[in-house]
Amino acid sequence: MNKGHIVIRSYLFGAVFLLFLWWGIALLLDLPVIPAPDKVLLKLVRIFSQSVAVHAGFSLWRIAAGLLLAVLIGYPVGVIMGYFPRADRFLAPLVYLTYPIPKIALLPILMLLAGVGEFSKILMIFLIIVFQVVIAVRDAIRTIPVETYYPLYSLGASVRQIFCEVIFPASLPKFITAVRVAMATAVSVLFFTETFGTQYGMGYYIMDAWLRVNYLDMYAGIVVLSLMGLLLFGLIDMAEYVTCRWRR
Amino acid sequence: MICCEECGEKDMIEARHLTVGYSSRSRNNPVLCDVSLTVPQGAVCAVIGPSGCGKSTLLKVIAGLIHPDQGSVLLDGSPVNPKKRKIGFMPQNYGLLPWKTVRENILLGCRMKGEITAATRREAERLCQCLGLEGLERRYPRELSGGQQQRVALARSFLLRPDVLLMDEPFSALDAITREEMQDVFLTLWKQRGTTTILVTHYVEEALYLGQTIVRMSADPGTVAEVIPNPLAGRTEMRMSQEFFARGRELRERIRAGGCHE
């Protein structure tokens, strides 16, 4: 518990430090493009429930849907590739040849195929997260020493038991790390996709405020998008803390 | 071949002409070459030999974890089948799952066999006390010392009440005093249950103290050099006797002679 307090205090300290840095730069430069944080935060409090909240909700939903889809497809594929070397020999070239393609470059094609609506945005996030998940899970399972399976093999465990007792817990830490890494990319890509073909989402909100030359709104949007990223990171960290107790 | 002349009991473990070659090695230089051994129902067989003589491989073949290139293993007259048999296998690295607590690790064997009852839980607690593990039940393996991990693995094997117990250097990570205590714990449990056991060891004294038959293996290729009946097994009062030391010295000499083929 004590340790948790120290962590929270140091994070608060970091946040205060960054706010002061922002404040200092705003005062020093004195440009309308860099408003002081107090004005932005006050503005945010005023407009959050009436406009920003809806946009934030849309963005969160897209990320959640993309992430869920990526896990639902990526995790089983990673397990199959990691546990069955023959499947890996067949699938690895496909994964490796498609992994380095910058997914964002596929956005025009995706929009042509899946439309400019929700689906292409979710698909984009899916594409970015899924490869990381597949590769992380596969590598995690490959590095399980064969001796780890011995107690279960010698007890005549079923495939389901081997999955529940060994494969799942052994791959969980790397899986969570992969989601965490992919999440940062996903948030920035989300911003980009939301500047097209939608009137909802933080990306739209920020760019719209920019076009209206309403810098306070724009900054409020940036702050909310950043907090969203922080929230997602926090949730992932919490999931890791709860499920990977044995690594501490 | 080990045969139990004095008792007419049937053989529990019967390994016939096992030959195993890892793919990296050439066929001419297998890990195990024509190894046969039998262990009668309820006996303890100690396998001893220089490192690299295939002791661990032999144990894995008997546990059904490695399929031999030639030969076969029969447990109680039928081919090894981990699904039908209760095989207690304790590998050299203890085989604990790092994501499970001590308690979960101990219960793992019984859980795989669907045998968790209030009685097994009580028995697990009793074993924890017996092996000096009380108070550690909620810890994870990485928080334990090597000796404690080994005792957790022992508790798991004992709790399972296996048909055959296969142990790969089960007491090696313990200090000398704890090792002797654990050997006595093993003997006590074995006397209660009469579990057929194969025990791989590199301690001559351990083989002499626990194994009614001692299988001495030699390396390159791994073969059974000789099978020695051992009347001293399980006799605590003989542990400090002249005879025990004399036999120990003799066995050590033979292992040394058998290990230096090159």
Interface residues (C-beta under 8 A of the other chain):
Chain A: E147 T148 Y150 P151 L152 Y153 S154 L155 G156 A157 Q161 E165 V166 P169 A170 C244 R245 W246
Chain B: K60 A63 G64 L65 N81 P82 K83 K84 R85 K86 I87 G88 F89 P91 N93 G95 L97 P98 W99 K100 T101 L108 G109 M112 K113 Y140 R142 R156 L160 L166
